């Protein structure tokens, strides 16, 4: 669930939209973001964070431990529907008592932020401005702020708060083209520790009698020819992977294409129409996630991502189908 909000005034937003920032900002931002990536993975910490998306506010507790380079993590909800998530090097287990289900997937590297924000490249800097916004304070800690603003309307921007001492991510705002937060993750309490007792990483919610959904194998990038193609993309987006797989809680196979500019990413899902389970066509939105669904040749085509509405429509309207002869 995959996981990590100060609104700027018009003056700062205008400055963020200027053609370039000083190159020294790029280099300093790169150093801080690389330190942040290292801190998130290697530090031992306990904390409480809030996740705000749309009109929903979720409060979670996280316990993270690193032993000899191997991460273990436990997250559980503090309000609303009870949930517990356990992650180690081999598996990701989501326990959902409200639907009496357990979803098990193969563990994959955890990224609270896109990989591109942790390893800046010259290509990424063609589409985003990076700006060191100065000192602040967050979760009782001295922090530094970094602004990452897009140069066009096909991607969102970020405001980040990093702990000045450790570079740990304290707060993240995903912001739209007007500078308004569309998704926020913020620590309200954070304790960085030398040791985390192993018992704090153990499962506490009983899953007796629950239905289990297991991902039999991890998605693999395939290079076979497809009847489907995206003929046009917003500037900077490139194909990241192509897979064909079942969904964890459904046996209906889908074809999946992913496109990314290194920071923002968009998925295209193609699924045969099922008259018993019709899908809603057009736009839908949950928090920062926009989706656009259309029908092509008895298939549902759904484009989804943490990107502006214009992006999912641009890509969705560019999907083409060439049936086998």
N, C-alpha and C positions, 0 to 999 in steps of 0.2 A: 504494500500500500504506500508496492513501492514503496513522502511523509513530511517538510519544514517549509505586526503589520502595523507606521508613521507616515502620514500622508503629507506630501510636499506641497508648498505654495506654488503659485503660477510662475514666480521668478525662477525658482530652481528647476521647474519642469521646462521652462523656455530654454534655460542654459543646457539642459540635458538634450535638447533637440538641435543644438548647434552642430555644424558639420563635423568637428573633430574636438577631442580633448587632448591635452598635452600627453605626449608619449610617456612621460614619467608616471602619469596616472595609470596607464596600461601596465607598466612594469610593476609598480607597487601593488596594484590590484591582483596581478598574477601571482606575486609572492604570497599575499595574504590568502588567496583562494586555495593555493596549493597547501599552505599550512592548515587551513580549515579542513580540507579533505583528509589530511593525515590525522588531525585531532579527532574527527568524528569516528574514525575507524580504530584508533589505537588507545584512546583514553578510557579509563574506567569511570563511569559516571551513573548517577541516579538523578532523575528530575521529573518535574511535572510540566507538561506543555499543553497549550490550547491550539486547536486546529479550527480555523474559521473558514468556511466555504459556503457561499450563498447566505442563507439565513440560518444555517446550522453551525453550532459551536460544540466541538468535542473536546473533552478534557481527558488526557491520557497520562499515565505514569510510565516512564521508560527506565529500564535497568540494563546497562551495557557493560560487558566485560571483555577484555582482550587478554588471552593467555597464550604466550609464545606465537603471536601472530594470528591466532584463531579467534574469531568473534563469537560471542554468545549474547543473546538479547531477549528480553521479555518486555512486552508492552501489554497494558491492560487499561480498560476504560474506568474512569472515576465517576462518570455521570451517564445517564441514558442507558441504552441497551448494554448489558454486560458483554464484553469481548476480551479475549486473551490471545496474544500472538507470541509464539516462541520461534526463535530463529537461531540456528547454528550453521556450521559449514556445510551440512548435508541437507537440511530440510527447513521449510517454512511451514509452520502449523498454525492455522487460524481456527479458534474455538468460538462458535457462535451459538450461545445458549438459547437466544430468542427463536431460532429456527432449528434448534437441536441438530446442528450440523458441525462437522469438522472438515476443513479443506486443507489438504496436504499437497504442497508443491516442492519441487526441487529448489533448494536455496540458491540464490543468485546474489551477486554483489549488491550491497545496500548503498543507495545513493539518495540522500535527502534532497540533493540538488542535481540537475543534469551534469553529466560527466564533462561537458564542454565548459562549464563554469569552474571546474577544478583543474582543467588543463587548457589554458587559453591558447588559441592558434591565431595566426594572421588571418585565416579565412573567417573565423568567428568575428574578428574585429572589423571586418568589412560591413557587418550588419548590425553591430551593437556599439554604443559608446560606453566606456568604463570610466568611472569618476570616483575618486576618494572624497567622500562627503564630510569627513571630519569626525571628531570624538562625540560620544554620547554615553548613555548609561542604560543597561538593560539587565533585568533579573538580578539587580543588586551588584552588577559588575561593570567595570569600566569597559567600554566597547568602542570600536571604530565602525564607521558606516561606509558601505560601498554601493554606488548606484550603477545599475546596468540597464541602459535604455536602448530600445530598438531604433533603427533608422528608417523604418517604414511601418505600415499598418498590419503586417502579416505575422507579428510575433508580440509577445508580452515582454515587459521589463521586470527587473528585480530591484528591491531595496534590501540590503543585507546588513545585519548587525553581528559582528564577530567579537568574541571576548579578546580584550587587548592583551591579556597574559598568555592565553593558550591558543587563540584563534578558533576556539570552538564556536560553532554557529549558535547564536542566541535567539535570533529572530529573522524571519524571511517574509517579505511582502512580494507577492506576485501582482504586478500592476498593469492596468490596461493603458490604452493609448492616451487617456486623459490623466494618467498618473494615479488613478483610484485603485485601491487594493481589491482584487478579485479573489484572492486566497491568502490567508495569513497563518503562519506557524510561529509560536512564540513561547519560549520557556518562561514560566512564572517562578520556577524554583530549579536550581541546578547545583548539584554537589559533585565535584570531581574528587575521586578517592584513589588511594593507593591500592586498596584491595576491595573486592566485592565478594561476600560469602556466596558459595555455590548454591545454597538453598534459596537464595533470592531469585535464582534463574529457573526454579522448578515450577511446573504447572500447578495451579491452584484450583482451577475449575474442573470438576468431574465431567467427563464426556461419556459416561456410561449410558448406553442405549441410543447414542447419537448416530446419525447417518454420516458415513465417511465418504468423501470425494477425493480421490487420489489422482494426481497427474502421473500417468504411467511413464512418460518420458518427457524430457525437457524439449522445448521447441528447438528445431535446428534450422538454420538458414539453408534454403534450397535454391538451386540455380536453374531448375527446369523451366522450360518455356511455359508461359501461361496464356490463356485466352484473354486475360485482363491486362490492362495497362493504364497508367496515368500519363496522359499526353502532354500536360503542361503543369508546371510547379511554380510557386512564388520564388523569386530570386533567392538563391542561397540554399534552398532545400534540395537534398539528394536522397536517393534510395538507400536506406540503411539495411533492410533485410526483407526477405520474403519467406513465409512459412505457410504450411497447411496443417491444421491440427484441430482437435476437439477442444471445447471449453471445459474448465474444471467441473461445472455443474450441468453440463449438457453434452449429449452425444452427437449433436449436429456439427459436422465438420465445417470449418470456415477457412477461407483463404485470407491471409493477412499480409499486407504490405506496410512497411514503416518507412517514413521519410523524416529527415532531420536536417537542421542547419548547424548542428553541433550543440545547441542549447535547447531550442524548441523542437518538439517532435509531434508527428501526426500519424495516426494509424488508419488504414483503410481495410475494412472487414467486408468480405463478400460471402454471402450465405444464401443457399437455395431457399426460395419462398416456402413457408410452411403455413398452409391455410388454417391449421388449428391454432397457430400462434402468430397472428398478424402483427407486424411492426408498424409503429407510427412513422409516417413519412414527414419530411421537413426538418425543422430545427428543434433541438432540445438543449437544455443547459442545466448543469449541476455545478454550482460554484464557478470555478475557473474553467471547467471542462465544457467545451462546445461540441455538439454533434450535429451532423447533417446526414439524413437518410433519404435515399432515392431508390427507384426500382429500374433495373435494366434487364431485359430478357428473362423475366421470371426469377431474378435474383435481387436480394436486398443488398445495396451498397451503402455502408455506413462509414463516414469519416469522422474521427473523434480525436480530440487532443486538447491540451492546455494552451490553446491559441485563440486568437480572435475569431469571431463568427465569419468574417470575410475569408479567412484562410481555409476553413473546412468547406465552405461553399465553392471557392476557387478550385480546390482539389477535387471535390465531389463532382462538379460539372465537367471535369477533365478526364473522368474515367471512361474508358472505351472497352468494348467487348467484341472479340472476333471469334465466332464459333468455328469449331473444327469442321473442315469440309469432308 
